[in-house]
Amino acid sequence: MASLPRHQRVIISLSLHILRAAMVRSGEMRVDAVEVRLALRCLLPHCPERWPLELFWDSAGQDNEIGRAQGTTAAFNGIVRQLRLAGRHED
């Protein structure tokens, strides 16, 4: 991850922070907000596969609380995995 410019590392970190917060709130309300869409867009060039980003957005707008919470959680885990595999995120 050291090969990425500092501003890219900050963008990835902030995007994950926004998505994690949305995932936590997703059991109570829809989280298909502008900041979530922007965070997903910022992560797009860093994720080799798009499916977890698309799943997060699709799940964020669901009306069913359980489906929304399960979908955003699965998608978030998929996003983190994609970033790790791409060498863009470490704990």
DRENTORKOL-3810 file (N, C-alpha, C; in nm, 4 decimals):
REM DRENTORKOL-3810
@n.u->0.0821; n.v->-0.1195; n.w->0.0000; ca.u->0.0000; ca.v->0.0000; ca.w->0.0000; c.u->0.0862; c.v->0.1255; c.w->0.0000
@n.u->0.2102; n.v->0.1138; n.w->0.0367; ca.u->0.2988; ca.v->0.2292; ca.w->0.0411; c.u->0.3208; c.v->0.2883; c.w->-0.0982
@n.u->0.2965; n.v->0.2099; n.w->-0.2037; ca.u->0.3189; ca.v->0.2592; ca.w->-0.3395; c.u->0.2123; c.v->0.3606; c.w->-0.3829
@n.u->0.0995; n.v->0.3619; n.w->-0.3149; ca.u->-0.0051; ca.v->0.4591; ca.w->-0.3481; c.u->0.0314; c.v->0.5962; c.w->-0.2923
@n.u->-0.0003; n.v->0.7015; n.w->-0.3662; ca.u->0.0193; ca.v->0.8357; ca.w->-0.3106; c.u->-0.0656; c.v->0.8548; c.w->-0.1844
@n.u->-0.0189; n.v->0.9373; n.w->-0.0952; ca.u->-0.0875; ca.v->0.9581; ca.w->0.0326; c.u->-0.2340; c.v->0.9977; c.w->0.0123
@n.u->-0.2625; n.v->1.0870; n.w->-0.0816; ca.u->-0.4009; ca.v->1.1314; ca.w->-0.1018; c.u->-0.4915; c.v->1.0152; c.w->-0.1432
@n.u->-0.4396; n.v->0.9187; n.w->-0.2177; ca.u->-0.5196; ca.v->0.8021; ca.w->-0.2557; c.u->-0.5473; c.v->0.7138; c.w->-0.1342
@n.u->-0.4467; n.v->0.6978; n.w->-0.0486; ca.u->-0.4665; ca.v->0.6194; ca.w->0.0742; c.u->-0.5714; c.v->0.6847; c.w->0.1637
@n.u->-0.5699; n.v->0.8172; n.w->0.1713; ca.u->-0.6679; ca.v->0.8910; ca.w->0.2512; c.u->-0.8076; c.v->0.8745; c.w->0.1924
@n.u->-0.8196; n.v->0.8840; n.w->0.0613; ca.u->-0.9498; ca.v->0.8676; ca.w->-0.0046; c.u->-1.0061; c.v->0.7282; c.w->0.0208
@n.u->-0.9234; n.v->0.6267; n.w->0.0096; ca.u->-0.9680; ca.v->0.4887; ca.w->0.0344; c.u->-1.0121; c.v->0.4739; c.w->0.1797
@n.u->-0.9333; n.v->0.5256; n.w->0.2713; ca.u->-0.9657; ca.v->0.5159; ca.w->0.4134; c.u->-1.0963; c.v->0.5879; c.w->0.4465
@n.u->-1.1139; n.v->0.7086; n.w->0.3972; ca.u->-1.2373; ca.v->0.7836; ca.w->0.4228; c.u->-1.3582; c.v->0.7163; c.w->0.3583
@n.u->-1.3392; n.v->0.6635; n.w->0.2387; ca.u->-1.4494; ca.v->0.5938; ca.w->0.1712; c.u->-1.4940; c.v->0.4726; c.w->0.2509
@n.u->-1.3981; n.v->0.3956; n.w->0.3022; ca.u->-1.4328; ca.v->0.2798; ca.w->0.3844; c.u->-1.5013; c.v->0.3224; c.w->0.5130
@n.u->-1.4579; n.v->0.4327; n.w->0.5709; ca.u->-1.5211; ca.v->0.4847; ca.w->0.6925; c.u->-1.6680; c.v->0.5192; c.w->0.6657
@n.u->-1.6945; n.v->0.5850; n.w->0.5540; ca.u->-1.8318; ca.v->0.6215; ca.w->0.5167; c.u->-1.9166; c.v->0.4963; c.w->0.4948
@n.u->-1.8610; n.v->0.3972; n.w->0.4239; ca.u->-1.9364; ca.v->0.2742; ca.w->0.3968; c.u->-1.9602; c.v->0.1939; c.w->0.5240
@n.u->-1.8612; n.v->0.1906; n.w->0.6128; ca.u->-1.8778; ca.v->0.1176; ca.w->0.7399; c.u->-1.9899; c.v->0.1822; c.w->0.8227
@n.u->-1.9907; n.v->0.3150; n.w->0.8298; ca.u->-2.0954; ca.v->0.3852; ca.w->0.9047; c.u->-2.2330; c.v->0.3602; c.w->0.8428
@n.u->-2.2406; n.v->0.3593; n.w->0.7110; ca.u->-2.3679; ca.v->0.3316; ca.w->0.6433; c.u->-2.4125; c.v->0.1894; c.w->0.6701
@n.u->-2.3182; n.v->0.0957; n.w->0.6680; ca.u->-2.3502; ca.v->-0.0440; ca.w->0.6950; c.u->-2.4098; c.v->-0.0580; c.w->0.8355
@n.u->-2.3525; n.v->0.0099; n.w->0.9325; ca.u->-2.4024; ca.v->0.0040; ca.w->1.0702; c.u->-2.5444; c.v->0.0603; c.w->1.0795
@n.u->-2.5719; n.v->0.1693; n.w->1.0085; ca.u->-2.7052; ca.v->0.2320; ca.w->1.0114; c.u->-2.8079; c.v->0.1577; c.w->0.9275
@n.u->-2.7623; n.v->0.0698; n.w->0.8396; ca.u->-2.8518; ca.v->0.0094; ca.w->0.7405; c.u->-2.9620; c.v->-0.0770; c.w->0.8009
@n.u->-2.9456; n.v->-0.1241; n.w->0.9229; ca.u->-3.0507; ca.v->-0.2017; ca.w->0.9865; c.u->-3.1680; c.v->-0.1175; c.w->1.0316
@n.u->-3.1493; n.v->0.0138; n.w->1.0338; ca.u->-3.2528; ca.v->0.1048; ca.w->1.0834; c.u->-3.3164; c.v->0.1899; c.w->0.9739
@n.u->-3.2395; n.v->0.2180; n.w->0.8685; ca.u->-3.2892; ca.v->0.3087; ca.w->0.7650; c.u->-3.2182; c.v->0.2835; c.w->0.6328
@n.u->-3.2772; n.v->0.3366; n.w->0.5267; ca.u->-3.2096; ca.v->0.3323; ca.w->0.3970; c.u->-3.0838; c.v->0.4178; c.w->0.4044
@n.u->-2.9804; n.v->0.3743; n.w->0.3369; ca.u->-2.8527; ca.v->0.4465; ca.w->0.3409; c.u->-2.8030; c.v->0.4804; c.w->0.2000
@n.u->-2.8953; n.v->0.4907; n.w->0.1053; ca.u->-2.8576; ca.v->0.5248; ca.w->-0.0323; c.u->-2.8464; c.v->0.6766; c.w->-0.0463
@n.u->-2.7481; n.v->0.7319; n.w->0.0244; ca.u->-2.7266; ca.v->0.8760; ca.w->0.0287; c.u->-2.6105; c.v->0.9159; c.w->-0.0618
@n.u->-2.5982; n.v->1.0439; n.w->-0.0851; ca.u->-2.4963; ca.v->1.0983; ca.w->-0.1747; c.u->-2.3562; c.v->1.0591; c.w->-0.1293
@n.u->-2.3291; n.v->1.0656; n.w->0.0010; ca.u->-2.1936; ca.v->1.0343; ca.w->0.0478; c.u->-2.1585; c.v->0.8869; c.w->0.0248
@n.u->-2.2573; n.v->0.7994; n.w->0.0316; ca.u->-2.2336; ca.v->0.6573; ca.w->0.0047; c.u->-2.2020; c.v->0.6384; c.w->-0.1433
@n.u->-2.2776; n.v->0.7031; n.w->-0.2279; ca.u->-2.2525; ca.v->0.6932; ca.w->-0.3726; c.u->-2.1137; c.v->0.7469; c.w->-0.4080
@n.u->-2.0741; n.v->0.8581; n.w->-0.3469; ca.u->-1.9419; ca.v->0.9150; ca.w->-0.3716; c.u->-1.8317; c.v->0.8212; c.w->-0.3225
@n.u->-1.8501; n.v->0.7629; n.w->-0.2041; ca.u->-1.7506; ca.v->0.6695; ca.w->-0.1507; c.u->-1.7337; c.v->0.5496; c.w->-0.2436
@n.u->-1.8443; n.v->0.4958; n.w->-0.2917; ca.u->-1.8378; ca.v->0.3831; ca.w->-0.3844; c.u->-1.7674; c.v->0.4237; c.w->-0.5137
@n.u->-1.7960; n.v->0.5426; n.w->-0.5620; ca.u->-1.7331; ca.v->0.5917; ca.w->-0.6856; c.u->-1.5818; c.v->0.6091; c.w->-0.6671
@n.u->-1.5418; n.v->0.6567; n.w->-0.5488; ca.u->-1.3990; ca.v->0.6750; ca.w->-0.5204; c.u->-1.3244; c.v->0.5418; c.w->-0.5142
@n.u->-1.3944; n.v->0.4356; n.w->-0.4748; ca.u->-1.3306; ca.v->0.3045; ca.w->-0.4627; c.u->-1.3288; c.v->0.2271; c.w->-0.5946
@n.u->-1.4104; n.v->0.2692; n.w->-0.6888; ca.u->-1.4232; ca.v->0.1982; ca.w->-0.8164; c.u->-1.2896; c.v->0.1687; c.w->-0.8848
@n.u->-1.1971; n.v->0.2646; n.w->-0.8956; ca.u->-1.0711; ca.v->0.2335; ca.w->-0.9653; c.u->-0.9799; c.v->0.1371; c.w->-0.8880
@n.u->-1.0103; n.v->0.1140; n.w->-0.7619; ca.u->-0.9240; ca.v->0.0308; ca.w->-0.6784; c.u->-0.9756; c.v->-0.1117; c.w->-0.6599
@n.u->-1.0975; n.v->-0.1384; n.w->-0.7046; ca.u->-1.1574; ca.v->-0.2716; ca.w->-0.6911; c.u->-1.1572; c.v->-0.3412; c.w->-0.8273
@n.u->-1.0855; n.v->-0.4530; n.w->-0.8383; ca.u->-1.0810; ca.v->-0.5259; ca.w->-0.9657; c.u->-1.2189; c.v->-0.5723; c.w->-1.0132
@n.u->-1.3065; n.v->-0.6055; n.w->-0.9200; ca.u->-1.4412; ca.v->-0.6503; ca.w->-0.9561; c.u->-1.5427; c.v->-0.5495; c.w->-0.9043
@n.u->-1.6422; n.v->-0.5204; n.w->-0.9854; ca.u->-1.7429; ca.v->-0.4182; ca.w->-0.9499; c.u->-1.8561; c.v->-0.4703; c.w->-0.8632
@n.u->-1.8765; n.v->-0.6039; n.w->-0.8611; ca.u->-1.9970; ca.v->-0.6574; ca.w->-0.7983; c.u->-2.0176; c.v->-0.6132; c.w->-0.6536
@n.u->-1.9128; n.v->-0.6049; n.w->-0.5674; ca.u->-1.9444; ca.v->-0.5647; ca.w->-0.4303; c.u->-1.9878; c.v->-0.4183; c.w->-0.4211
@n.u->-1.9360; n.v->-0.3338; n.w->-0.5095; ca.u->-1.9758; ca.v->-0.1928; ca.w->-0.5104; c.u->-2.1217; c.v->-0.1799; c.w->-0.5545
@n.u->-2.1575; n.v->-0.2542; n.w->-0.6589; ca.u->-2.2953; ca.v->-0.2509; ca.w->-0.7081; c.u->-2.3917; c.v->-0.3108; c.w->-0.6056
@n.u->-2.3496; n.v->-0.4192; n.w->-0.5408; ca.u->-2.4337; ca.v->-0.4818; ca.w->-0.4386; c.u->-2.4565; c.v->-0.3871; c.w->-0.3215
@n.u->-2.3526; n.v->-0.3149; n.w->-0.2799; ca.u->-2.3694; ca.v->-0.2212; ca.w->-0.1677; c.u->-2.4746; c.v->-0.1165; c.w->-0.2044
@n.u->-2.4615; n.v->-0.0573; n.w->-0.3220; ca.u->-2.5558; ca.v->0.0475; ca.w->-0.3619; c.u->-2.6975; c.v->-0.0078; c.w->-0.3752
@n.u->-2.7117; n.v->-0.1231; n.w->-0.4379; ca.u->-2.8446; ca.v->-0.1828; ca.w->-0.4540; c.u->-2.9063; c.v->-0.2157; c.w->-0.3180
@n.u->-2.8256; n.v->-0.2679; n.w->-0.2272; ca.u->-2.8745; ca.v->-0.3040; ca.w->-0.0939; c.u->-2.9075; c.v->-0.1799; c.w->-0.0114
@n.u->-2.8302; n.v->-0.0744; n.w->-0.0270; ca.u->-2.8481; ca.v->0.0478; ca.w->0.0516; c.u->-2.9862; c.v->0.1092; c.w->0.0321
@n.u->-3.0468; n.v->0.0870; n.w->-0.0845; ca.u->-3.1763; ca.v->0.1458; ca.w->-0.1137; c.u->-3.2949; c.v->0.0547; c.w->-0.0902
@n.u->-3.2701; n.v->-0.0645; n.w->-0.0403; ca.u->-3.3810; ca.v->-0.1577; ca.w->-0.0157; c.u->-3.4692; c.v->-0.1079; c.w->0.0985
@n.u->-3.5979; n.v->-0.1398; n.w->0.0904; ca.u->-3.6909; ca.v->-0.1031; ca.w->0.1973; c.u->-3.6908; c.v->-0.2043; c.w->0.3107
@n.u->-3.6559; n.v->-0.3280; n.w->0.2821; ca.u->-3.6557; ca.v->-0.4329; ca.w->0.3840; c.u->-3.5304; c.v->-0.4208; c.w->0.4709
@n.u->-3.5499; n.v->-0.4008; n.w->0.6020; ca.u->-3.4372; ca.v->-0.3776; ca.w->0.6930; c.u->-3.3379; c.v->-0.4937; c.w->0.6960
@n.u->-3.3888; n.v->-0.6153; n.w->0.7031; ca.u->-3.3006; ca.v->-0.7320; ca.w->0.7128; c.u->-3.2222; c.v->-0.7497; c.w->0.5834
@n.u->-3.2895; n.v->-0.7411; n.w->0.4704; ca.u->-3.2225; ca.v->-0.7541; ca.w->0.3418; c.u->-3.1191; c.v->-0.6446; c.w->0.3205
@n.u->-3.1560; n.v->-0.5234; n.w->0.3617; ca.u->-3.0640; ca.v->-0.4102; ca.w->0.3477; c.u->-2.9391; c.v->-0.4314; c.w->0.4333
@n.u->-2.9579; n.v->-0.4712; n.w->0.5584; ca.u->-2.8447; ca.v->-0.4923; ca.w->0.6490; c.u->-2.7566; c.v->-0.6076; c.w->0.6021
@n.u->-2.8180; n.v->-0.7175; n.w->0.5603; ca.u->-2.7396; ca.v->-0.8321; ca.w->0.5131; c.u->-2.6654; c.v->-0.7992; c.w->0.3841
@n.u->-2.7324; n.v->-0.7293; n.w->0.2933; ca.u->-2.6709; ca.v->-0.6952; ca.w->0.1659; c.u->-2.5536; c.v->-0.5997; c.w->0.1804
@n.u->-2.5707; n.v->-0.4956; n.w->0.2636; ca.u->-2.4609; ca.v->-0.3992; ca.w->0.2808; c.u->-2.3436; c.v->-0.4635; c.w->0.3544
@n.u->-2.3724; n.v->-0.5518; n.w->0.4484; ca.u->-2.2644; ca.v->-0.6193; ca.w->0.5218; c.u->-2.1848; c.v->-0.7106; c.w->0.4280
@n.u->-2.2555; n.v->-0.7907; n.w->0.3500; ca.u->-2.1871; ca.v->-0.8797; ca.w->0.2549; c.u->-2.1071; c.v->-0.7981; c.w->0.1533
@n.u->-2.1660; n.v->-0.6908; n.w->0.1040; ca.u->-2.0979; ca.v->-0.6071; ca.w->0.0058; c.u->-1.9755; c.v->-0.5391; c.w->0.0664
@n.u->-1.9885; n.v->-0.4885; n.w->0.1890; ca.u->-1.8744; ca.v->-0.4232; ca.w->0.2546; c.u->-1.7590; c.v->-0.5212; c.w->0.2689
@n.u->-1.7894; n.v->-0.6424; n.w->0.3139; ca.u->-1.6846; ca.v->-0.7443; ca.w->0.3262; c.u->-1.6210; c.v->-0.7745; c.w->0.1904
@n.u->-1.7022; n.v->-0.7776; n.w->0.0857; ca.u->-1.6499; ca.v->-0.7998; ca.w->-0.0489; c.u->-1.5607; c.v->-0.6853; c.w->-0.0967
@n.u->-1.5988; n.v->-0.5626; n.w->-0.0628; ca.u->-1.5188; ca.v->-0.4457; ca.w->-0.1001; c.u->-1.3832; c.v->-0.4504; c.w->-0.0304
@n.u->-1.3847; n.v->-0.4776; n.w->0.0993; ca.u->-1.2587; ca.v->-0.4845; ca.w->0.1754; c.u->-1.1700; c.v->-0.5949; c.w->0.1187
@n.u->-1.2295; n.v->-0.7081; n.w->0.0858; ca.u->-1.1519; ca.v->-0.8183; ca.w->0.0275; c.u->-1.0905; c.v->-0.7779; c.w->-0.1064
@n.u->-1.1681; n.v->-0.7116; n.w->-0.1905; ca.u->-1.1173; ca.v->-0.6650; ca.w->-0.3194; c.u->-0.9984; c.v->-0.5695; c.w->-0.3000
@n.u->-1.0126; n.v->-0.4779; n.w->-0.2058; ca.u->-0.9056; ca.v->-0.3813; ca.w->-0.1803; c.u->-0.7802; c.v->-0.4498; c.w->-0.1273
@n.u->-0.7988; n.v->-0.5476; n.w->-0.0407; ca.u->-0.6831; ca.v->-0.6221; ca.w->0.0118; c.u->-0.6121; c.v->-0.6984; c.w->-0.1001
@n.u->-0.6905; n.v->-0.7671; n.w->-0.1826; ca.u->-0.6318; ca.v->-0.8439; ca.w->-0.2925; c.u->-0.5573; c.v->-0.7540; c.w->-0.3910
@n.u->-0.6054; n.v->-0.6326; n.w->-0.4066; ca.u->-0.5412; ca.v->-0.5370; ca.w->-0.4975; c.u->-0.4247; c.v->-0.4645; c.w->-0.4313
@n.u->-0.4004; n.v->-0.4931; n.w->-0.3024; ca.u->-0.2928; ca.v->-0.4268; ca.w->-0.2301; c.u->-0.3228; c.v->-0.2820; c.w->-0.1962
@n.u->-0.4530; n.v->-0.2492; n.w->-0.1879; ca.u->-0.4938; ca.v->-0.1115; ca.w->-0.1623; c.u->-0.5381; c.v->-0.0867; c.w->-0.0186
@n.u->-0.5474; n.v->-0.1932; n.w->0.0615; ca.u->-0.5951; ca.v->-0.1766; ca.w->0.1993; c.u->-0.5291; c.v->-0.2806; c.w->0.2877
@n.u->-0.4901; n.v->-0.2375; n.w->0.4048; ca.u->-0.4414; ca.v->-0.3282; ca.w->0.5065; c.u->-0.4949; c.v->-0.2809; c.w->0.6395
@n.u->-0.5151; n.v->-0.3733; n.w->0.7300; ca.u->-0.5746; ca.v->-0.3371; ca.w->0.8601; c.u->-0.4788; c.v->-0.2643; c.w->0.9506
END
